[in-house]
């Protein structure tokens, strides 16, 4: 499955989530990670997150069974970049 995770947590906890999510997904930009995971790895990642989750932590998970079912467009420095990762070498 293809997964995107966004988080909004207190500044002192951003490093914790960055390290945890980096073990499973690719860093896209501040507080955003994405990548392909098996169902087992997805459940393991969520279990680890639930173990460290505190009251002020907010995370959003977006998933699709197949990365071909989602279009991603990134804007950087005013330039639009269409994600061509369906072939395996794009940003996501």
C-alpha positions as CSV (number, residue, x, y, z in Angstrom):
1,X,0.0,0.0,0.0
2,X,1.1,3.6,-0.6
3,X,1.0,5.7,2.6
4,X,1.4,9.4,3.4
5,X,1.8,10.5,7.0
6,X,1.5,14.2,8.2
7,X,2.1,15.2,11.7
8,X,1.6,18.3,13.9
9,X,3.3,17.9,17.2
10,X,5.0,20.1,19.8
11,X,8.5,21.2,18.6
12,X,10.3,19.1,21.3
13,X,8.7,15.9,19.8
14,X,9.3,16.5,16.1
15,X,12.7,14.6,16.2
16,X,11.0,11.6,17.8
17,X,8.5,11.3,15.0
18,X,11.1,12.1,12.3
19,X,13.3,9.2,13.4
20,X,10.4,6.8,13.9
21,X,8.8,7.5,10.5
22,X,12.2,7.5,8.7
23,X,12.5,3.8,9.6
24,X,9.4,3.1,7.4
25,X,8.8,5.9,5.0
26,X,10.7,8.5,2.9
27,X,10.9,12.1,4.1
28,X,9.1,14.4,1.7
29,X,9.2,17.8,3.6
30,X,8.8,19.0,7.1
31,X,6.4,16.7,9.0
32,X,5.4,14.7,5.9
33,X,6.5,11.2,5.0
34,X,5.4,8.8,2.3
35,X,6.2,5.4,0.8
36,X,5.1,1.9,0.0
37,X,4.5,-0.5,2.9
38,X,3.1,-3.9,3.4
39,X,0.1,-4.3,5.5
40,X,2.3,-5.8,8.2
41,X,4.8,-2.9,8.2
42,X,1.9,-0.4,8.2
43,X,0.4,-2.0,11.4
44,X,3.9,-2.2,13.0
45,X,4.5,1.5,12.3
46,X,1.1,2.5,13.7
47,X,1.7,0.4,16.8
48,X,5.0,2.2,17.5
49,X,3.4,5.5,17.0
50,X,0.6,4.7,19.4
51,X,3.2,3.7,22.0
52,X,4.7,7.2,22.0
53,X,1.6,9.3,21.2
54,X,0.8,12.1,23.7
55,X,-2.3,14.3,24.1
56,X,-1.0,17.2,21.9
57,X,0.3,15.0,19.1
58,X,-1.7,14.9,15.9
59,X,-1.0,12.6,13.0
60,X,-2.9,12.0,9.7
61,X,-2.6,8.9,7.6
62,X,-3.6,8.7,4.0
63,X,-3.3,5.4,2.2
64,X,-4.3,3.7,-1.0
65,X,-3.9,0.1,-2.0
66,X,-1.9,1.1,-5.1
67,X,0.2,4.2,-5.8
68,X,-1.1,4.2,-9.3
69,X,-4.5,5.3,-7.9
70,X,-3.2,8.7,-6.6
71,X,-1.9,11.8,-8.4
72,X,0.6,14.0,-6.6
73,X,1.7,17.4,-7.6
74,X,4.4,19.3,-5.6
75,X,5.0,23.0,-5.8
76,X,8.6,24.1,-5.0
77,X,9.9,27.6,-5.5
78,X,6.8,28.4,-7.6
79,X,7.5,25.4,-10.0
80,X,4.9,22.6,-10.3
81,X,6.4,19.1,-10.3
82,X,4.2,16.2,-11.3
83,X,5.1,13.0,-9.4
84,X,6.2,10.3,-11.8
85,X,7.0,7.9,-9.0
86,X,4.7,5.3,-10.6
87,X,7.9,4.2,-12.3
88,X,9.8,4.0,-9.0
89,X,12.1,7.0,-9.2
90,X,9.9,10.0,-8.3
91,X,9.6,12.1,-5.2
92,X,7.0,10.0,-3.4
